[in-house]
Amino acid sequence: MGAVRKVASYLGLGGADQYDEPYGEDDEFEDDWMPASERAARRWQSAGEPARIVMVRPHKYEDALTVGRHFREGHSVVMDVAVMSMPEATRMVDFAAGLAYGCEGRIERIAERVFLLTPSNVEVSTV
């Protein structure tokens, strides 16, 4: 399986074969539907443990899975793409921006070729 398919699978963007089940009646829909913002807030609720900041230095685009895993676990991620070629670094930053947007987080450039991804419950301030 290629890297793009692995990332798409990781993000839940699988093929159409996952929709082969017939549609049910309206009464079969679950009552626990909630907006994405509320799901994100529940996922990143404080569990009494200190916040983690993870430093990642990807060498190739396939390392995007590591960035995504840490970010989806609710950790802030500092991503340094300085060792990557410019086209791969651009792809990695595009992936990270999409990841942050999809999980209602933020991405900020904090230095040349260094980016900070933060979940929605983390506030970043500058002095």
Summary of the structure (lengths in Angstrom):
residues: 127
radius of gyration: 17.1
end to end distance: 45.5
largest distance: 55.2
contacts: 294
relative contact order: 0.16
helix: 41%
strand: 16%
